[in-house]
Amino acid sequence: MTAALLSVSVVTYAPDLAVLGQTLGSLAQALAHARAAGSLARAQVSVIDNGPGTRFAEPLRELVRTVLRPPLEARVLSGHGNVGYGRGHNLALLGSDADYHLVLNPDVTLAPDAIDAALDHMQAHLDIVILAPEARDARGEPLYLCKRYPSVLDLALRGFAPRAVQRLFRARLERYEMRDLPRDEASSGVPILSGSFMFCRRAPIAAVGGFADAFFVYFEDFDLSLRAAAVGGLAYVPAVRIVHRGGHTARKGLRHAALFARSALTFFNRHGWKWA
């Protein structure tokens, strides 16, 4: 295996610094493991500070200095304001010359061998341009990062319906979340990947423009998945393991629900409406 160059971006907005510290600590451990295994030559980590304001800039720099120590290359990009999730990641992705790029949420913990397993799969499967990991929540319950093309009904049920209503549509939602995929073996040909952990072959993703500026937050990962699928495959790789704390759009308040709805409108206008 050829030792690879990797760039990583983490976008923050009013971050919980303790949770972010766990994310960066697990990332540092996974990068060190990959270097020791010989799959990784060099990595640069960019923490993109989307605010609010400038009050997190120095705490983020101190956290990065403490956790991401040499030989890791790490930086905080600050002062650009809240440009949105996708555009924030683009600041690192489009400016990198690495072989691979990892889009990482600030509330994800990586298994120690996650980076090495991702590099191993990418180098063995040259047609794959983005892979998704085996994901669990904080309680150890499985998360389903692979999706089929959504309908408006799917999104409404999954994001906002009471649990009693969701149970009535259980088979439909399980199909949308591709729960029929084997959990213990790699699968390719996945239509859409969720964006908490997107391990990308950087050049083809940069060639399609990275994340689209049309999305401020939500659905930028769905949009990128569909555009990326035109130049290569999308895969689920269970050997790459993470824990993700997050999600639950409806529980974040009306502002997030409105942002979700606006981005859904943009997504369907760009890629086609499917109501049910």
HELIX and SHEET records of a PDB file:
HELIX    1   1 LEU A   17  ALA A   37  1                                  21    
HELIX    2   2 ALA A   57  VAL A   67  1                                  11    
HELIX    3   3 TYR A   85  LEU A   93  1                                   9    
HELIX    4   4 ALA A  114  ALA A  124  1                                  11    
HELIX    5   5 VAL A  152  PHE A  160  1                                   9    
HELIX    6   6 ARG A  163  LEU A  168  1                                   6    
HELIX    7   7 ARG A  170  TYR A  176  1                                   7    
HELIX    8   8 ARG A  202  ALA A  207  1                                   6    
HELIX    9   9 GLU A  220  ALA A  228  1                                   9    
HELIX   10  10 THR A  249  LYS A  252  5                                   4    
HELIX   11  11 LEU A  254  HIS A  271  1                                  18    
SHEET    1   A 7 GLU A  73  LEU A  77  0                                        
SHEET    2   A 7 LEU A  40  ASP A  49  1                                        
SHEET    3   A 7 ALA A   4  THR A  12  1                                        
SHEET    4   A 7 TYR A 100  LEU A 104  1                                        
SHEET    5   A 7 PHE A 197  ARG A 201 -1                                        
SHEET    6   A 7 ILE A 128  ARG A 136 -1                                        
SHEET    7   A 7 PRO A 142  LEU A 143 -1                                        
SHEET    1   B 8 GLU A  73  LEU A  77  0                                        
SHEET    2   B 8 LEU A  40  ASP A  49  1                                        
SHEET    3   B 8 ALA A   4  THR A  12  1                                        
SHEET    4   B 8 TYR A 100  LEU A 104  1                                        
SHEET    5   B 8 PHE A 197  ARG A 201 -1                                        
SHEET    6   B 8 ILE A 128  ARG A 136 -1                                        
SHEET    7   B 8 GLY A 233  HIS A 244  1                                        
SHEET    8   B 8 VAL A 108  LEU A 110 -1                                        
SHEET    1   C 8 GLU A  73  LEU A  77  0                                        
SHEET    2   C 8 LEU A  40  ASP A  49  1                                        
SHEET    3   C 8 ALA A   4  THR A  12  1                                        
SHEET    4   C 8 TYR A 100  LEU A 104  1                                        
SHEET    5   C 8 PHE A 197  ARG A 201 -1                                        
SHEET    6   C 8 ILE A 128  ARG A 136 -1                                        
SHEET    7   C 8 GLY A 233  HIS A 244  1                                        
SHEET    8   C 8 SER A 187  SER A 188 -1                                        
SHEET    1   D 2 CYS A 146  LYS A 147  0                                        
SHEET    2   D 2 ILE A 192  LEU A 193 -1                                        
END                                                                             
